[in-house]
Amino acid sequence: MPARDLALLTEAAREAGRIALRYWRKDPKVWDKGGEHGPVTEADLAVNDMLKARLLEARPGYGWLSEETPDSPDRLTAEAVFILDPIDGTRAFIAGEETWAHSLAVAREGRITAGVVYLPALDRIYTASETSPAMRDGELIAVSGRDRLEGANILTTKANMAPEKWPGGVPEITRSFRASLAYRMCLAAEGRFDGMLTLRDAWEWDIAAGALIAERAGAVVTDMTGAPLRFNAAGARAQGVLALPPGPHAEALARLQG
């Protein structure tokens, strides 16, 4: 089933890209969702509508968790659930930048079993399943060979490096950033950066696909306490995310725990 789900997600992600590109750099309608939820565009909603119709038609017994659909407790009892962000990096999409993505995953019993992250503006696709390796555009990928956190190039925000967040001392790293959290996880997976971390609570739809891709590429992927990520939870959030090679991951945890 993971292979069939991965094929379905891949086809759906490419269709999502075709829809989103019709709106990209064409001044789409934008609304503010309020609070910490940020903006949403007509492209997000159009992609969400297509994905919900297509995926649930193909897998009518699956649950549904999407950033752009009101949540329902029905998903909590489903054997499998789609977890997705129609457009991850909406602000980048609105600004006409290229690094926004579609993030699509399937979870079973708390684990991600298939995941796809697709960047239509770059025509770049990352895929993995629990029975297949992490790939970018059909080629195998792997995390960097770095074994120390000090001096690593890590994808994270400036706020995540505040001294009060690191009881064991802020690591000396090179900090980089990309708008899409899913894309950050994929960049760590392919070794273009030495890892990524966020110490803020992370919505499941932002991290589900990327977590599996990074893990299958050799990263250790946990929350900020070192616990494995579990998906399709009632609150649909993780307590931060670390996706790093084994050595840097262990060092980061030690510094976070003081």
C-alpha positions in Angstrom: 0.0 0.0 0.0 2.8 2.6 0.7 3.9 2.3 -3.0 0.4 2.8 -4.3 -0.2 5.7 -1.9 3.1 7.3 -3.0 2.1 7.0 -6.7 -1.2 8.6 -5.9 0.3 11.4 -3.9 2.9 12.1 -6.7 0.2 12.4 -9.4 -1.9 14.6 -7.2 1.0 16.9 -6.3 1.8 17.5 -9.9 -1.8 18.3 -10.6 -1.8 20.7 -7.7 1.3 22.4 -9.2 -0.5 22.9 -12.5 -3.4 24.6 -10.6 -1.2 26.7 -8.4 0.9 28.0 -11.3 -2.2 29.5 -12.9 -2.3 31.9 -10.0 1.4 32.4 -9.2 2.7 35.9 -10.1 -0.8 36.8 -11.3 -1.9 38.8 -8.2 -4.2 36.2 -6.6 -6.8 37.1 -4.1 -5.5 37.0 -0.6 -7.2 36.8 2.8 -5.8 37.0 6.3 -6.9 34.0 8.4 -6.2 35.9 11.6 -4.1 35.1 14.7 -1.0 33.2 14.0 -2.5 31.4 10.9 -1.2 34.0 8.3 -2.5 34.5 4.8 -4.4 32.3 2.5 -4.9 32.8 -1.3 -7.5 31.6 -3.8 -4.7 29.3 -5.1 -4.5 27.5 -1.7 -8.2 27.0 -1.7 -8.4 25.8 -5.3 -5.5 23.3 -4.7 -7.1 22.1 -1.5 -10.5 21.5 -3.2 -8.9 19.5 -6.0 -6.8 17.4 -3.6 -9.6 16.6 -1.3 -11.9 15.5 -4.2 -9.2 13.5 -6.0 -7.6 11.8 -3.0 -10.7 10.9 -1.1 -12.3 9.5 -4.3 -9.3 7.3 -4.7 -9.1 6.3 -1.0 -12.7 6.9 0.5 -11.8 5.2 3.8 -9.0 7.6 4.6 -9.2 10.5 7.0 -8.4 14.0 6.1 -6.2 16.7 7.8 -5.4 19.8 5.8 -4.5 23.4 6.7 -7.3 24.7 4.6 -10.1 22.4 5.7 -11.9 22.7 9.1 -10.6 19.8 11.2 -12.9 16.9 12.2 -12.4 14.3 15.0 -13.5 11.7 12.5 -9.9 11.4 11.3 -8.7 10.2 14.7 -10.4 6.8 14.2 -9.4 6.4 10.6 -7.0 3.5 9.7 -5.1 5.9 7.4 -5.2 9.7 7.0 -4.1 12.2 4.4 -2.1 15.0 6.0 -1.3 17.9 3.7 -0.6 21.6 3.2 -2.0 22.7 -0.2 0.7 25.5 -0.4 3.4 25.5 2.2 5.1 28.9 2.1 2.1 31.0 1.1 3.9 34.3 1.8 6.6 33.2 -0.6 3.9 32.3 -3.2 2.3 35.8 -2.8 5.6 37.5 -3.2 6.3 35.6 -6.4 9.2 33.6 -5.1 9.9 30.1 -6.2 10.4 28.2 -2.9 6.8 27.3 -2.0 5.7 23.7 -2.1 2.8 21.2 -2.0 3.3 18.8 1.0 1.3 15.6 0.9 1.5 12.6 3.2 -0.3 9.5 4.4 -0.1 8.5 8.0 -1.0 5.1 9.5 -1.0 4.4 13.3 0.9 7.7 13.9 3.6 7.0 11.4 4.0 8.6 7.9 4.1 5.9 5.3 4.3 7.9 2.1 5.2 11.5 1.5 5.7 14.0 -1.4 7.0 17.5 -1.4 6.7 19.2 -4.8 7.9 22.7 -5.8 6.1 23.6 -9.0 8.0 26.8 -9.8 11.2 24.8 -9.8 9.6 21.5 -11.1 11.4 19.7 -8.2 9.8 16.7 -6.5 10.9 14.9 -3.4 9.4 11.5 -2.5 9.7 8.7 0.0 7.7 5.8 1.5 8.3 3.5 4.4 9.4 0.9 1.9 11.3 3.0 -0.6 14.2 5.5 -0.3 14.2 9.2 -0.3 14.5 10.6 -3.8 14.7 14.0 -5.6 13.4 13.9 -9.2 13.9 10.1 -9.2 17.5 10.2 -7.9 18.6 8.9 -4.5 19.4 11.5 -1.9 21.1 11.4 1.5 21.9 13.8 4.4 25.3 15.5 4.6 28.2 13.5 6.1 28.7 16.1 8.8 29.4 14.7 12.2 29.5 17.8 14.4 27.0 20.6 15.0 29.6 23.3 15.4 30.2 25.0 12.1 27.2 23.3 10.4 25.0 25.1 8.0 21.5 24.8 9.5 18.1 25.9 8.1 16.4 27.8 10.9 15.1 31.2 11.9 16.9 33.8 14.0 14.4 33.4 16.8 15.2 29.7 17.2 18.8 30.7 18.1 17.9 32.9 21.0 20.2 32.1 24.0 17.2 31.4 26.4 16.3 28.4 24.1 19.7 26.8 24.6 20.5 26.0 28.2 23.6 24.2 27.1 24.9 27.1 25.0 24.0 28.4 21.6 25.8 26.3 19.0 28.1 28.2 16.6 26.5 27.5 13.2 25.8 29.2 9.9 22.1 30.0 9.8 20.2 29.8 6.5 16.5 30.0 5.8 13.8 29.0 3.2 10.1 30.0 3.5 8.6 26.5 3.2 9.2 24.3 6.3 8.6 21.2 4.1 11.3 22.4 1.7 13.7 23.0 4.6 13.3 19.4 5.6 13.9 18.2 2.0 17.0 20.4 1.7 18.4 18.8 4.8 17.4 15.3 3.4 19.5 15.9 0.2 22.5 17.2 2.1 22.5 20.7 0.6 22.4 21.9 4.2 23.5 20.1 7.3 20.1 19.9 8.8 17.1 22.0 9.9 15.4 22.8 13.2 12.5 24.7 14.5 11.8 25.1 18.2 8.3 26.4 17.7 5.3 24.1 17.7 4.9 22.8 14.1 1.7 21.9 12.4 1.5 18.3 11.2 0.6 19.4 7.6 3.9 21.4 7.4 6.1 18.5 8.5 4.5 15.2 7.7 5.9 14.6 4.2 9.3 16.2 4.9 9.8 14.2 8.1 9.6 10.9 6.2 11.8 12.1 3.4 14.4 13.3 5.8 14.3 10.1 7.8 14.6 7.9 4.8 17.6 10.0 3.7 19.4 9.2 6.9 18.4 12.1 9.2 17.4 11.6 12.8 14.0 13.3 13.0 12.4 14.1 16.4 10.7 16.8 18.3 12.8 19.3 20.4 12.7 16.9 23.4 14.1 14.0 21.3 10.8 12.1 21.1 9.8 10.5 17.8 7.2 12.5 15.9 3.7 11.0 16.0 1.0 12.1 13.5 -2.7 12.3 13.3 -2.8 13.6 16.9 -5.8 15.5 18.3 -3.9 18.8 18.4 -2.1 18.2 15.0 1.1 19.8 16.3 4.6 18.7 17.2 6.7 20.2 19.9 9.3 21.6 17.4 11.3 19.5 14.9 15.0 18.5 14.6 16.1 16.9 11.3 19.8 16.4 11.4 22.5 13.8 10.8 23.0 11.6 13.9 26.0 13.4 15.4 24.7 17.0 15.0 21.3 15.8 16.3 22.8 14.3 19.5 24.7 17.5 20.1 21.7 19.7 19.5 19.6 17.7 21.9 22.3 17.9 24.6 22.5 21.7 24.3 18.7 22.1 24.3 18.5 20.0 27.4 21.4 21.8 29.1 
